[in-house]
Amino acid sequence: MFIRDEVTNVFASACMPLRKWKSNESKLISGSFQSPLDLSMGSVEPNKLLGLDWFTNSDELGFLIGSKILEGNTKRDLFSAIARIFDPLGLLSPFVVSMKMMLQKMWLDKLSWDEPLTQEYITSWDALVKALPLLNQFRIPRLVIKDSFKALELHIFTYASEGAYGACAYVRSIDGNRARIYEKIINSLRVNFDRVYCWTDSTIVLGWLQMLPSKLQPFVRNRVAEVLDKAGSCNWQHVPTDKNPADLISRGVDISTLQGSDLWWHGPDFLNKDPFNYPSKLKFLNFDTLPGTRAHVALSIKTENIHSKDSTFINFKFQIIYDLFVA
């Protein structure tokens, strides 16, 4: 209520009175302040919230996709469909990536913008057309962090494949979460995390992070330096591929698989357990076997005392002459 009244007063002082409100809290809408217009934006759901659909009664976000989002069967139509799915939080990334992979393959096959699809794409295209309306069934809770908690953990998962790479983050609240994405989340959320974990199934990357940057090749060294600079305080740990939700982004999945994926919507099951039940941290014994490391060049020189080699001064002079002019 205090924030509502303060916002109202600030805008009123600039001669911009607020006319319409929408909230999942009925007290904010049925307040006692005066306004010449109805303060409710209507009871018809969903409402728009920063480009997303907001179901205020259940406080959930959704995606309402029109039935004509994918008409025709050309590369231009697919590109248009991808652009019309507004998903700033990346909640649909595994599915959107599958569409982008199809578009990528069209580029590799050098299909023109308005060329009808070949038989190779028809099956995937028909499945995509039938699946898109399922996006209307998605409901994602808006609230990420509860009002009361004892501790907060941020868990970030990363994965890369030949087709794509991805990262996703989960916030774990305990009652009484990749380097660039880590920096973005920390700067976006106005909370302090008690612990931050960065998970990857790449043992090579974990090995690089434990090495001195000077022992790595320039390309790898620069990336490792950036990771350590932005997310050096993270607890870097290994996660099996089958428990890595970022794997779903890197390979792409269909809508029905995404909708029923507990791994994607809730993270791996070990996040529901105490930290000592998390996968154990890997330890490396031989860093020289990792790819991307600099080769060590060693030179062994054997010195010989020529003074002790010859017993007489005459032989010594002949040896010097031989070394200088013959050898």
Order of alpha helices (4+ residues) and beta strands (2+ residues): alpha-alpha-beta-beta-beta-alpha-alpha-alpha-beta-beta-beta-alpha-beta-alpha-alpha-beta-alpha-alpha-alpha-alpha
